[in-house]
Amino acid sequence: MSTGRSTSDDSSRYWFGPRPFLGGRRPLDWRGWVAMAAWMTVWLASIPFVNSPHHPFLSLGFFFGWLAVWIAVSEWKGEP
């Protein structure tokens, strides 16, 4: 049974556009925007929990770890 989509249509496969020379990928699909909103929500909601004066590098480590998650998702679901 046909779903109405051609097998050569790759535009629905990609959540993010191609990588520019410098900078991040821009969301192309609604799933990319949802992924970006979810990432920002978790990051902003975690700020009060990782902001500790006794462990100053905890928030920095969390930010770079969470940034690595974002880069991995955008590379995985991004246009080549």
mmCIF file of the N, C-alpha and C atoms, coordinates in Angstrom:
data_MODEL
# 
_entry.id   MODEL 
# 
loop_
_atom_site.group_PDB 
_atom_site.id 
_atom_site.type_symbol 
_atom_site.label_atom_id 
_atom_site.label_alt_id 
_atom_site.label_comp_id 
_atom_site.label_asym_id 
_atom_site.label_entity_id 
_atom_site.label_seq_id 
_atom_site.pdbx_PDB_ins_code 
_atom_site.Cartn_x 
_atom_site.Cartn_y 
_atom_site.Cartn_z 
_atom_site.occupancy 
_atom_site.B_iso_or_equiv 
_atom_site.pdbx_formal_charge 
_atom_site.auth_seq_id 
_atom_site.auth_comp_id 
_atom_site.auth_asym_id 
_atom_site.auth_atom_id 
_atom_site.pdbx_PDB_model_num 
ATOM 1   N N  . MET A 1 1  ? 0.835  -1.172 0.000  1.00 0.00 ? 1  MET A N  1 
ATOM 2   C CA . MET A 1 1  ? 0.000  0.000  0.000  1.00 0.00 ? 1  MET A CA 1 
ATOM 3   C C  . MET A 1 1  ? 0.886  1.244  0.000  1.00 0.00 ? 1  MET A C  1 
ATOM 4   N N  . SER A 1 2  ? 0.570  2.196  -0.789 1.00 0.00 ? 2  SER A N  1 
ATOM 5   C CA . SER A 1 2  ? 1.368  3.405  -0.914 1.00 0.00 ? 2  SER A CA 1 
ATOM 6   C C  . SER A 1 2  ? 0.920  4.450  0.118  1.00 0.00 ? 2  SER A C  1 
ATOM 7   N N  . THR A 1 3  ? 1.903  5.146  0.685  1.00 0.00 ? 3  THR A N  1 
ATOM 8   C CA . THR A 1 3  ? 1.599  6.200  1.655  1.00 0.00 ? 3  THR A CA 1 
ATOM 9   C C  . THR A 1 3  ? 1.524  7.567  1.007  1.00 0.00 ? 3  THR A C  1 
ATOM 10  N N  . GLY A 1 4  ? 1.777  7.639  -0.277 1.00 0.00 ? 4  GLY A N  1 
ATOM 11  C CA . GLY A 1 4  ? 1.713  8.913  -0.968 1.00 0.00 ? 4  GLY A CA 1 
ATOM 12  C C  . GLY A 1 4  ? 3.058  9.619  -1.042 1.00 0.00 ? 4  GLY A C  1 
ATOM 13  N N  . ARG A 1 5  ? 4.053  9.110  -0.357 1.00 0.00 ? 5  ARG A N  1 
ATOM 14  C CA . ARG A 1 5  ? 5.394  9.713  -0.398 1.00 0.00 ? 5  ARG A CA 1 
ATOM 15  C C  . ARG A 1 5  ? 6.282  8.900  -1.304 1.00 0.00 ? 5  ARG A C  1 
ATOM 16  N N  . SER A 1 6  ? 7.119  9.576  -2.043 1.00 0.00 ? 6  SER A N  1 
ATOM 17  C CA . SER A 1 6  ? 8.066  8.857  -2.878 1.00 0.00 ? 6  SER A CA 1 
ATOM 18  C C  . SER A 1 6  ? 9.260  8.445  -2.033 1.00 0.00 ? 6  SER A C  1 
ATOM 19  N N  . THR A 1 7  ? 9.916  7.389  -2.431 1.00 0.00 ? 7  THR A N  1 
ATOM 20  C CA . THR A 1 7  ? 11.062 6.897  -1.661 1.00 0.00 ? 7  THR A CA 1 
ATOM 21  C C  . THR A 1 7  ? 12.277 7.791  -1.825 1.00 0.00 ? 7  THR A C  1 
ATOM 22  N N  . SER A 1 8  ? 12.301 8.645  -2.846 1.00 0.00 ? 8  SER A N  1 
ATOM 23  C CA . SER A 1 8  ? 13.449 9.518  -3.050 1.00 0.00 ? 8  SER A CA 1 
ATOM 24  C C  . SER A 1 8  ? 13.307 10.846 -2.312 1.00 0.00 ? 8  SER A C  1 
ATOM 25  N N  . ASP A 1 9  ? 12.192 11.051 -1.611 1.00 0.00 ? 9  ASP A N  1 
ATOM 26  C CA . ASP A 1 9  ? 11.969 12.298 -0.887 1.00 0.00 ? 9  ASP A CA 1 
ATOM 27  C C  . ASP A 1 9  ? 12.690 12.231 0.462  1.00 0.00 ? 9  ASP A C  1 
ATOM 28  N N  . ASP A 1 10 ? 13.871 12.853 0.544  1.00 0.00 ? 10 ASP A N  1 
ATOM 29  C CA . ASP A 1 10 ? 14.662 12.829 1.770  1.00 0.00 ? 10 ASP A CA 1 
ATOM 30  C C  . ASP A 1 10 ? 14.391 14.020 2.671  1.00 0.00 ? 10 ASP A C  1 
ATOM 31  N N  . SER A 1 11 ? 13.558 14.967 2.229  1.00 0.00 ? 11 SER A N  1 
ATOM 32  C CA . SER A 1 11 ? 13.340 16.172 3.018  1.00 0.00 ? 11 SER A CA 1 
ATOM 33  C C  . SER A 1 11 ? 12.641 15.866 4.339  1.00 0.00 ? 11 SER A C  1 
ATOM 34  N N  . SER A 1 12 ? 11.811 14.844 4.399  1.00 0.00 ? 12 SER A N  1 
ATOM 35  C CA . SER A 1 12 ? 11.117 14.522 5.644  1.00 0.00 ? 12 SER A CA 1 
ATOM 36  C C  . SER A 1 12 ? 12.027 13.755 6.601  1.00 0.00 ? 12 SER A C  1 
ATOM 37  N N  . ARG A 1 13 ? 13.138 13.242 6.114  1.00 0.00 ? 13 ARG A N  1 
ATOM 38  C CA . ARG A 1 13 ? 14.076 12.495 6.945  1.00 0.00 ? 13 ARG A CA 1 
ATOM 39  C C  . ARG A 1 13 ? 14.897 13.407 7.833  1.00 0.00 ? 13 ARG A C  1 
ATOM 40  N N  . TYR A 1 14 ? 15.166 14.604 7.373  1.00 0.00 ? 14 TYR A N  1 
ATOM 41  C CA . TYR A 1 14 ? 16.088 15.491 8.073  1.00 0.00 ? 14 TYR A CA 1 
ATOM 42  C C  . TYR A 1 14 ? 15.345 16.462 8.970  1.00 0.00 ? 14 TYR A C  1 
ATOM 43  N N  . TRP A 1 15 ? 15.805 16.590 10.196 1.00 0.00 ? 15 TRP A N  1 
ATOM 44  C CA . TRP A 1 15 ? 15.225 17.541 11.147 1.00 0.00 ? 15 TRP A CA 1 
ATOM 45  C C  . TRP A 1 15 ? 15.942 18.874 11.072 1.00 0.00 ? 15 TRP A C  1 
ATOM 46  N N  . PHE A 1 16 ? 17.212 18.859 10.643 1.00 0.00 ? 16 PHE A N  1 
ATOM 47  C CA . PHE A 1 16 ? 18.050 20.057 10.612 1.00 0.00 ? 16 PHE A CA 1 
ATOM 48  C C  . PHE A 1 16 ? 18.672 20.206 9.237  1.00 0.00 ? 16 PHE A C  1 
ATOM 49  N N  . GLY A 1 17 ? 18.933 21.457 8.864  1.00 0.00 ? 17 GLY A N  1 
ATOM 50  C CA . GLY A 1 17 ? 19.520 21.756 7.564  1.00 0.00 ? 17 GLY A CA 1 
ATOM 51  C C  . GLY A 1 17 ? 21.011 21.459 7.537  1.00 0.00 ? 17 GLY A C  1 
ATOM 52  N N  . PRO A 1 18 ? 21.645 21.776 6.419  1.00 0.00 ? 18 PRO A N  1 
ATOM 53  C CA . PRO A 1 18 ? 23.086 21.533 6.311  1.00 0.00 ? 18 PRO A CA 1 
ATOM 54  C C  . PRO A 1 18 ? 23.868 22.459 7.237  1.00 0.00 ? 18 PRO A C  1 
ATOM 55  N N  . ARG A 1 19 ? 25.041 22.019 7.631  1.00 0.00 ? 19 ARG A N  1 
ATOM 56  C CA . ARG A 1 19 ? 25.879 22.805 8.520  1.00 0.00 ? 19 ARG A CA 1 
ATOM 57  C C  . ARG A 1 19 ? 26.521 23.934 7.737  1.00 0.00 ? 19 ARG A C  1 
ATOM 58  N N  . PRO A 1 20 ? 26.353 25.182 8.225  1.00 0.00 ? 20 PRO A N  1 
ATOM 59  C CA . PRO A 1 20 ? 27.049 26.300 7.580  1.00 0.00 ? 20 PRO A CA 1 
ATOM 60  C C  . PRO A 1 20 ? 28.542 26.260 7.917  1.00 0.00 ? 20 PRO A C  1 
ATOM 61  N N  . PHE A 1 21 ? 29.293 27.162 7.338  1.00 0.00 ? 21 PHE A N  1 
ATOM 62  C CA . PHE A 1 21 ? 30.746 27.189 7.583  1.00 0.00 ? 21 PHE A CA 1 
ATOM 63  C C  . PHE A 1 21 ? 31.036 27.325 9.068  1.00 0.00 ? 21 PHE A C  1 
ATOM 64  N N  . LEU A 1 22 ? 30.448 28.294 9.716  1.00 0.00 ? 22 LEU A N  1 
ATOM 65  C CA . LEU A 1 22 ? 30.562 28.457 11.167 1.00 0.00 ? 22 LEU A CA 1 
ATOM 66  C C  . LEU A 1 22 ? 29.152 28.559 11.733 1.00 0.00 ? 22 LEU A C  1 
ATOM 67  N N  . GLY A 1 23 ? 28.892 27.864 12.790 1.00 0.00 ? 23 GLY A N  1 
ATOM 68  C CA . GLY A 1 23 ? 27.572 27.946 13.408 1.00 0.00 ? 23 GLY A CA 1 
ATOM 69  C C  . GLY A 1 23 ? 26.881 26.608 13.453 1.00 0.00 ? 23 GLY A C  1 
ATOM 70  N N  . GLY A 1 24 ? 25.687 26.637 13.981 1.00 0.00 ? 24 GLY A N  1 
ATOM 71  C CA . GLY A 1 24 ? 24.920 25.415 14.149 1.00 0.00 ? 24 GLY A CA 1 
ATOM 72  C C  . GLY A 1 24 ? 23.906 25.212 13.051 1.00 0.00 ? 24 GLY A C  1 
ATOM 73  N N  . ARG A 1 25 ? 23.317 24.063 13.079 1.00 0.00 ? 25 ARG A N  1 
ATOM 74  C CA . ARG A 1 25 ? 22.296 23.731 12.095 1.00 0.00 ? 25 ARG A CA 1 
ATOM 75  C C  . ARG A 1 25 ? 20.977 24.390 12.463 1.00 0.00 ? 25 ARG A C  1 
ATOM 76  N N  . ARG A 1 26 ? 20.207 24.749 11.469 1.00 0.00 ? 26 ARG A N  1 
ATOM 77  C CA . ARG A 1 26 ? 18.901 25.370 11.675 1.00 0.00 ? 26 ARG A CA 1 
ATOM 78  C C  . ARG A 1 26 ? 17.826 24.302 11.519 1.00 0.00 ? 26 ARG A C  1 
ATOM 79  N N  . PRO A 1 27 ? 16.847 24.269 12.434 1.00 0.00 ? 27 PRO A N  1 
ATOM 80  C CA . PRO A 1 27 ? 15.775 23.277 12.300 1.00 0.00 ? 27 PRO A CA 1 
ATOM 81  C C  . PRO A 1 27 ? 14.973 23.488 11.015 1.00 0.00 ? 27 PRO A C  1 
ATOM 82  N N  . LEU A 1 28 ? 14.669 22.381 10.331 1.00 0.00 ? 28 LEU A N  1 
ATOM 83  C CA . LEU A 1 28 ? 13.875 22.420 9.105  1.00 0.00 ? 28 LEU A CA 1 
ATOM 84  C C  . LEU A 1 28 ? 12.470 21.887 9.331  1.00 0.00 ? 28 LEU A C  1 
ATOM 85  N N  . ASP A 1 29 ? 12.346 20.952 10.224 1.00 0.00 ? 29 ASP A N  1 
ATOM 86  C CA . ASP A 1 29 ? 11.106 20.230 10.437 1.00 0.00 ? 29 ASP A CA 1 
ATOM 87  C C  . ASP A 1 29 ? 10.563 20.548 11.827 1.00 0.00 ? 29 ASP A C  1 
ATOM 88  N N  . TRP A 1 30 ? 9.310  20.259 12.067 1.00 0.00 ? 30 TRP A N  1 
ATOM 89  C CA . TRP A 1 30 ? 8.729  20.500 13.383 1.00 0.00 ? 30 TRP A CA 1 
ATOM 90  C C  . TRP A 1 30 ? 9.438  19.667 14.443 1.00 0.00 ? 30 TRP A C  1 
ATOM 91  N N  . ARG A 1 31 ? 9.949  18.496 14.051 1.00 0.00 ? 31 ARG A N  1 
ATOM 92  C CA . ARG A 1 31 ? 10.664 17.658 15.015 1.00 0.00 ? 31 ARG A CA 1 
ATOM 93  C C  . ARG A 1 31 ? 11.974 18.302 15.452 1.00 0.00 ? 31 ARG A C  1 
ATOM 94  N N  . GLY A 1 32 ? 12.605 19.036 14.566 1.00 0.00 ? 32 GLY A N  1 
ATOM 95  C CA . GLY A 1 32 ? 13.813 19.773 14.934 1.00 0.00 ? 32 GLY A CA 1 
ATOM 96  C C  . GLY A 1 32 ? 13.515 20.885 15.926 1.00 0.00 ? 32 GLY A C  1 
ATOM 97  N N  . TRP A 1 33 ? 12.402 21.598 15.706 1.00 0.00 ? 33 TRP A N  1 
ATOM 98  C CA . TRP A 1 33 ? 12.006 22.654 16.635 1.00 0.00 ? 33 TRP A CA 1 
ATOM 99  C C  . TRP A 1 33 ? 11.630 22.074 17.993 1.00 0.00 ? 33 TRP A C  1 
ATOM 100 N N  . VAL A 1 34 ? 10.955 20.927 18.018 1.00 0.00 ? 34 VAL A N  1 
ATOM 101 C CA . VAL A 1 34 ? 10.599 20.282 19.286 1.00 0.00 ? 34 VAL A CA 1 
ATOM 102 C C  . VAL A 1 34 ? 11.860 19.815 20.012 1.00 0.00 ? 34 VAL A C  1 
ATOM 103 N N  . ALA A 1 35 ? 12.806 19.258 19.277 1.00 0.00 ? 35 ALA A N  1 
ATOM 104 C CA . ALA A 1 35 ? 14.065 18.818 19.892 1.00 0.00 ? 35 ALA A CA 1 
ATOM 105 C C  . ALA A 1 35 ? 14.812 20.011 20.482 1.00 0.00 ? 35 ALA A C  1 
ATOM 106 N N  . MET A 1 36 ? 14.841 21.132 19.770 1.00 0.00 ? 36 MET A N  1 
ATOM 107 C CA . MET A 1 36 ? 15.516 22.320 20.274 1.00 0.00 ? 36 MET A CA 1 
ATOM 108 C C  . MET A 1 36 ? 14.816 22.862 21.520 1.00 0.00 ? 36 MET A C  1 
ATOM 109 N N  . ALA A 1 37 ? 13.491 22.901 21.502 1.00 0.00 ? 37 ALA A N  1 
ATOM 110 C CA . ALA A 1 37 ? 12.733 23.389 22.659 1.00 0.00 ? 37 ALA A CA 1 
ATOM 111 C C  . ALA A 1 37 ? 12.933 22.474 23.866 1.00 0.00 ? 37 ALA A C  1 
ATOM 112 N N  . ALA A 1 38 ? 12.940 21.174 23.650 1.00 0.00 ? 38 ALA A N  1 
ATOM 113 C CA . ALA A 1 38 ? 13.148 20.230 24.758 1.00 0.00 ? 38 ALA A CA 1 
ATOM 114 C C  . ALA A 1 38 ? 14.551 20.374 25.329 1.00 0.00 ? 38 ALA A C  1 
ATOM 115 N N  . TRP A 1 39 ? 15.548 20.531 24.462 1.00 0.00 ? 39 TRP A N  1 
ATOM 116 C CA . TRP A 1 39 ? 16.932 20.687 24.926 1.00 0.00 ? 39 TRP A CA 1 
ATOM 117 C C  . TRP A 1 39 ? 17.074 21.953 25.766 1.00 0.00 ? 39 TRP A C  1 
ATOM 118 N N  . MET A 1 40 ? 16.517 23.057 25.274 1.00 0.00 ? 40 MET A N  1 
ATOM 119 C CA . MET A 1 40 ? 16.602 24.323 26.011 1.00 0.00 ? 40 MET A CA 1 
ATOM 120 C C  . MET A 1 40 ? 15.845 24.254 27.334 1.00 0.00 ? 40 MET A C  1 
ATOM 121 N N  . THR A 1 41 ? 14.698 23.598 27.341 1.00 0.00 ? 41 THR A N  1 
ATOM 122 C CA . THR A 1 41 ? 13.908 23.476 28.563 1.00 0.00 ? 41 THR A CA 1 
ATOM 123 C C  . THR A 1 41 ? 14.662 22.706 29.632 1.00 0.00 ? 41 THR A C  1 
ATOM 124 N N  . VAL A 1 42 ? 15.247 21.582 29.265 1.00 0.00 ? 42 VAL A N  1 
ATOM 125 C CA . VAL A 1 42 ? 16.010 20.793 30.240 1.00 0.00 ? 42 VAL A CA 1 
ATOM 126 C C  . VAL A 1 42 ? 17.219 21.577 30.723 1.00 0.00 ? 42 VAL A C  1 
ATOM 127 N N  . TRP A 1 43 ? 17.892 22.253 29.816 1.00 0.00 ? 43 TRP A N  1 
ATOM 128 C CA . TRP A 1 43 ? 19.083 23.017 30.205 1.00 0.00 ? 43 TRP A CA 1 
ATOM 129 C C  . TRP A 1 43 ? 18.721 24.153 31.164 1.00 0.00 ? 43 TRP A C  1 
ATOM 130 N N  . LEU A 1 44 ? 17.702 24.915 30.821 1.00 0.00 ? 44 LEU A N  1 
ATOM 131 C CA . LEU A 1 44 ? 17.308 26.035 31.679 1.00 0.00 ? 44 LEU A CA 1 
ATOM 132 C C  . LEU A 1 44 ? 16.720 25.570 33.006 1.00 0.00 ? 44 LEU A C  1 
ATOM 133 N N  . ALA A 1 45 ? 15.988 24.474 32.997 1.00 0.00 ? 45 ALA A N  1 
ATOM 134 C CA . ALA A 1 45 ? 15.404 23.955 34.235 1.00 0.00 ? 45 ALA A CA 1 
ATOM 135 C C  . ALA A 1 45 ? 16.461 23.382 35.170 1.00 0.00 ? 45 ALA A C  1 
ATOM 136 N N  . SER A 1 46 ? 17.587 22.975 34.638 1.00 0.00 ? 46 SER A N  1 
ATOM 137 C CA . SER A 1 46 ? 18.626 22.374 35.475 1.00 0.00 ? 46 SER A CA 1 
ATOM 138 C C  . SER A 1 46 ? 19.580 23.400 36.089 1.00 0.00 ? 46 SER A C  1 
ATOM 139 N N  . ILE A 1 47 ? 19.513 24.641 35.668 1.00 0.00 ? 47 ILE A N  1 
ATOM 140 C CA . ILE A 1 47 ? 20.445 25.658 36.168 1.00 0.00 ? 47 ILE A CA 1 
ATOM 141 C C  . ILE A 1 47 ? 20.411 25.788 37.686 1.00 0.00 ? 47 ILE A C  1 
ATOM 142 N N  . PRO A 1 48 ? 19.258 25.846 38.332 1.00 0.00 ? 48 PRO A N  1 
ATOM 143 C CA . PRO A 1 48 ? 19.278 25.963 39.801 1.00 0.00 ? 48 PRO A CA 1 
ATOM 144 C C  . PRO A 1 48 ? 19.893 24.756 40.503 1.00 0.00 ? 48 PRO A C  1 
ATOM 145 N N  . PHE A 1 49 ? 19.869 23.593 39.870 1.00 0.00 ? 49 PHE A N  1 
ATOM 146 C CA . PHE A 1 49 ? 20.372 22.382 40.502 1.00 0.00 ? 49 PHE A CA 1 
ATOM 147 C C  . PHE A 1 49 ? 21.873 22.193 40.338 1.00 0.00 ? 49 PHE A C  1 
ATOM 148 N N  . VAL A 1 50 ? 22.444 22.706 39.267 1.00 0.00 ? 50 VAL A N  1 
ATOM 149 C CA . VAL A 1 50 ? 23.881 22.514 39.037 1.00 0.00 ? 50 VAL A CA 1 
ATOM 150 C C  . VAL A 1 50 ? 24.704 23.751 39.390 1.00 0.00 ? 50 VAL A C  1 
ATOM 151 N N  . ASN A 1 51 ? 24.066 24.835 39.767 1.00 0.00 ? 51 ASN A N  1 
ATOM 152 C CA . ASN A 1 51 ? 24.770 26.061 40.126 1.00 0.00 ? 51 ASN A CA 1 
ATOM 153 C C  . ASN A 1 51 ? 25.158 25.999 41.608 1.00 0.00 ? 51 ASN A C  1 
ATOM 154 N N  . SER A 1 52 ? 26.347 25.498 41.871 1.00 0.00 ? 52 SER A N  1 
ATOM 155 C CA . SER A 1 52 ? 26.803 25.291 43.244 1.00 0.00 ? 52 SER A CA 1 
ATOM 156 C C  . SER A 1 52 ? 28.085 26.079 43.497 1.00 0.00 ? 52 SER A C  1 
ATOM 157 N N  . PRO A 1 53 ? 28.146 26.861 44.589 1.00 0.00 ? 53 PRO A N  1 
ATOM 158 C CA . PRO A 1 53 ? 29.384 27.584 44.895 1.00 0.00 ? 53 PRO A CA 1 
ATOM 159 C C  . PRO A 1 53 ? 30.499 26.650 45.376 1.00 0.00 ? 53 PRO A C  1 
ATOM 160 N N  . HIS A 1 54 ? 30.139 25.472 45.858 1.00 0.00 ? 54 HIS A N  1 
ATOM 161 C CA . HIS A 1 54 ? 31.151 24.519 46.344 1.00 0.00 ? 54 HIS A CA 1 
ATOM 162 C C  . HIS A 1 54 ? 31.799 23.726 45.209 1.00 0.00 ? 54 HIS A C  1 
ATOM 163 N N  . HIS A 1 55 ? 31.086 23.593 44.103 1.00 0.00 ? 55 HIS A N  1 
ATOM 164 C CA . HIS A 1 55 ? 31.596 22.864 42.937 1.00 0.00 ? 55 HIS A CA 1 
ATOM 165 C C  . HIS A 1 55 ? 31.427 23.743 41.701 1.00 0.00 ? 55 HIS A C  1 
ATOM 166 N N  . PRO A 1 56 ? 32.332 24.693 41.486 1.00 0.00 ? 56 PRO A N  1 
ATOM 167 C CA . PRO A 1 56 ? 32.137 25.651 40.390 1.00 0.00 ? 56 PRO A CA 1 
ATOM 168 C C  . PRO A 1 56 ? 32.199 25.030 38.999 1.00 0.00 ? 56 PRO A C  1 
ATOM 169 N N  . PHE A 1 57 ? 32.868 23.894 38.862 1.00 0.00 ? 57 PHE A N  1 
ATOM 170 C CA . PHE A 1 57 ? 32.986 23.291 37.532 1.00 0.00 ? 57 PHE A CA 1 
ATOM 171 C C  . PHE A 1 57 ? 31.836 22.347 37.202 1.00 0.00 ? 57 PHE A C  1 
ATOM 172 N N  . LEU A 1 58 ? 30.931 22.131 38.163 1.00 0.00 ? 58 LEU A N  1 
ATOM 173 C CA . LEU A 1 58 ? 29.794 21.261 37.915 1.00 0.00 ? 58 LEU A CA 1 
ATOM 174 C C  . LEU A 1 58 ? 28.892 21.829 36.830 1.00 0.00 ? 58 LEU A C  1 
ATOM 175 N N  . SER A 1 59 ? 28.571 23.111 36.912 1.00 0.00 ? 59 SER A N  1 
ATOM 176 C CA . SER A 1 59 ? 27.698 23.702 35.904 1.00 0.00 ? 59 SER A CA 1 
ATOM 177 C C  . SER A 1 59 ? 28.390 23.767 34.546 1.00 0.00 ? 59 SER A C  1 
ATOM 178 N N  . LEU A 1 60 ? 29.680 24.022 34.549 1.00 0.00 ? 60 LEU A N  1 
ATOM 179 C CA . LEU A 1 60 ? 30.426 24.051 33.285 1.00 0.00 ? 60 LEU A CA 1 
ATOM 180 C C  . LEU A 1 60 ? 30.469 22.664 32.643 1.00 0.00 ? 60 LEU A C  1 
ATOM 181 N N  . GLY A 1 61 ? 30.723 21.649 33.454 1.00 0.00 ? 61 GLY A N  1 
ATOM 182 C CA . GLY A 1 61 ? 30.739 20.278 32.935 1.00 0.00 ? 61 GLY A CA 1 
ATOM 183 C C  . GLY A 1 61 ? 29.379 19.846 32.430 1.00 0.00 ? 61 GLY A C  1 
ATOM 184 N N  . PHE A 1 62 ? 28.324 20.229 33.155 1.00 0.00 ? 62 PHE A N  1 
ATOM 185 C CA . PHE A 1 62 ? 26.977 19.893 32.707 1.00 0.00 ? 62 PHE A CA 1 
ATOM 186 C C  . PHE A 1 62 ? 26.657 20.579 31.394 1.00 0.00 ? 62 PHE A C  1 
ATOM 187 N N  . PHE A 1 63 ? 27.025 21.848 31.272 1.00 0.00 ? 63 PHE A N  1 
ATOM 188 C CA . PHE A 1 63 ? 26.747 22.570 30.029 1.00 0.00 ? 63 PHE A CA 1 
ATOM 189 C C  . PHE A 1 63 ? 27.450 21.921 28.837 1.00 0.00 ? 63 PHE A C  1 
ATOM 190 N N  . PHE A 1 64 ? 28.735 21.602 28.973 1.00 0.00 ? 64 PHE A N  1 
ATOM 191 C CA . PHE A 1 64 ? 29.452 21.002 27.843 1.00 0.00 ? 64 PHE A CA 1 
ATOM 192 C C  . PHE A 1 64 ? 28.978 19.583 27.550 1.00 0.00 ? 64 PHE A C  1 
ATOM 193 N N  . GLY A 1 65 ? 28.573 18.850 28.574 1.00 0.00 ? 65 GLY A N  1 
ATOM 194 C CA . GLY A 1 65 ? 27.997 17.530 28.342 1.00 0.00 ? 65 GLY A CA 1 
ATOM 195 C C  . GLY A 1 65 ? 26.670 17.613 27.614 1.00 0.00 ? 65 GLY A C  1 
ATOM 196 N N  . TRP A 1 66 ? 25.842 18.559 28.033 1.00 0.00 ? 66 TRP A N  1 
ATOM 197 C CA . TRP A 1 66 ? 24.539 18.738 27.396 1.00 0.00 ? 66 TRP A CA 1 
ATOM 198 C C  . TRP A 1 66 ? 24.704 19.288 25.984 1.00 0.00 ? 66 TRP A C  1 
ATOM 199 N N  . LEU A 1 67 ? 25.722 20.118 25.768 1.00 0.00 ? 67 LEU A N  1 
ATOM 200 C CA . LEU A 1 67 ? 26.027 20.618 24.427 1.00 0.00 ? 67 LEU A CA 1 
ATOM 201 C C  . LEU A 1 67 ? 26.448 19.465 23.509 1.00 0.00 ? 67 LEU A C  1 
ATOM 202 N N  . ALA A 1 68 ? 27.200 18.511 24.057 1.00 0.00 ? 68 ALA A N  1 
ATOM 203 C CA . ALA A 1 68 ? 27.599 17.336 23.271 1.00 0.00 ? 68 ALA A CA 1 
ATOM 204 C C  . ALA A 1 68 ? 26.376 16.522 22.850 1.00 0.00 ? 68 ALA A C  1 
ATOM 205 N N  . VAL A 1 69 ? 25.372 16.441 23.733 1.00 0.00 ? 69 VAL A N  1 
ATOM 206 C CA . VAL A 1 69 ? 24.127 15.758 23.373 1.00 0.00 ? 69 VAL A CA 1 
ATOM 207 C C  . VAL A 1 69 ? 23.453 16.477 22.210 1.00 0.00 ? 69 VAL A C  1 
ATOM 208 N N  . TRP A 1 70 ? 23.394 17.819 22.282 1.00 0.00 ? 70 TRP A N  1 
ATOM 209 C CA . TRP A 1 70 ? 22.764 18.596 21.207 1.00 0.00 ? 70 TRP A CA 1 
ATOM 210 C C  . TRP A 1 70 ? 23.501 18.416 19.876 1.00 0.00 ? 70 TRP A C  1 
ATOM 211 N N  . ILE A 1 71 ? 24.815 18.449 19.911 1.00 0.00 ? 71 ILE A N  1 
ATOM 212 C CA . ILE A 1 71 ? 25.596 18.287 18.682 1.00 0.00 ? 71 ILE A CA 1 
ATOM 213 C C  . ILE A 1 71 ? 25.390 16.883 18.103 1.00 0.00 ? 71 ILE A C  1 
ATOM 214 N N  . ALA A 1 72 ? 25.339 15.880 18.969 1.00 0.00 ? 72 ALA A N  1 
ATOM 215 C CA . ALA A 1 72 ? 25.129 14.511 18.493 1.00 0.00 ? 72 ALA A CA 1 
ATOM 216 C C  . ALA A 1 72 ? 23.760 14.354 17.825 1.00 0.00 ? 72 ALA A C  1 
ATOM 217 N N  . VAL A 1 73 ? 22.727 14.931 18.413 1.00 0.00 ? 73 VAL A N  1 
ATOM 218 C CA . VAL A 1 73 ? 21.380 14.831 17.821 1.00 0.00 ? 73 VAL A CA 1 
ATOM 219 C C  . VAL A 1 73 ? 21.318 15.592 16.503 1.00 0.00 ? 73 VAL A C  1 
ATOM 220 N N  . SER A 1 74 ? 21.898 16.787 16.458 1.00 0.00 ? 74 SER A N  1 
ATOM 221 C CA . SER A 1 74 ? 21.837 17.563 15.212 1.00 0.00 ? 74 SER A CA 1 
ATOM 222 C C  . SER A 1 74 ? 22.673 16.929 14.099 1.00 0.00 ? 74 SER A C  1 
ATOM 223 N N  . GLU A 1 75 ? 23.746 16.240 14.458 1.00 0.00 ? 75 GLU A N  1 
ATOM 224 C CA . GLU A 1 75 ? 24.534 15.537 13.437 1.00 0.00 ? 75 GLU A CA 1 
ATOM 225 C C  . GLU A 1 75 ? 23.807 14.278 12.972 1.00 0.00 ? 75 GLU A C  1 
ATOM 226 N N  . TRP A 1 76 ? 23.173 13.597 13.897 1.00 0.00 ? 76 TRP A N  1 
ATOM 227 C CA . TRP A 1 76 ? 22.465 12.352 13.587 1.00 0.00 ? 76 TRP A CA 1 
ATOM 228 C C  . TRP A 1 76 ? 21.253 12.605 12.687 1.00 0.00 ? 76 TRP A C  1 
ATOM 229 N N  . LYS A 1 77 ? 20.486 13.644 12.991 1.00 0.00 ? 77 LYS A N  1 
ATOM 230 C CA . LYS A 1 77 ? 19.262 13.924 12.253 1.00 0.00 ? 77 LYS A CA 1 
ATOM 231 C C  . LYS A 1 77 ? 19.415 15.082 11.268 1.00 0.00 ? 77 LYS A C  1 
ATOM 232 N N  . GLY A 1 78 ? 20.630 15.536 11.025 1.00 0.00 ? 78 GLY A N  1 
ATOM 233 C CA . GLY A 1 78 ? 20.859 16.665 10.132 1.00 0.00 ? 78 GLY A CA 1 
ATOM 234 C C  . GLY A 1 78 ? 21.157 16.251 8.701  1.00 0.00 ? 78 GLY A C  1 
ATOM 235 N N  . GLU A 1 79 ? 20.929 17.193 7.824  1.00 0.00 ? 79 GLU A N  1 
ATOM 236 C CA . GLU A 1 79 ? 21.212 16.986 6.404  1.00 0.00 ? 79 GLU A CA 1 
ATOM 237 C C  . GLU A 1 79 ? 22.714 16.950 6.195  1.00 0.00 ? 79 GLU A C  1 
ATOM 238 N N  . PRO A 1 80 ? 23.177 16.022 5.362  1.00 0.00 ? 80 PRO A N  1 
ATOM 239 C CA . PRO A 1 80 ? 24.644 15.946 5.129  1.00 0.00 ? 80 PRO A CA 1 
ATOM 240 C C  . PRO A 1 80 ? 25.201 17.132 4.377  1.00 0.00 ? 80 PRO A C  1 
# 
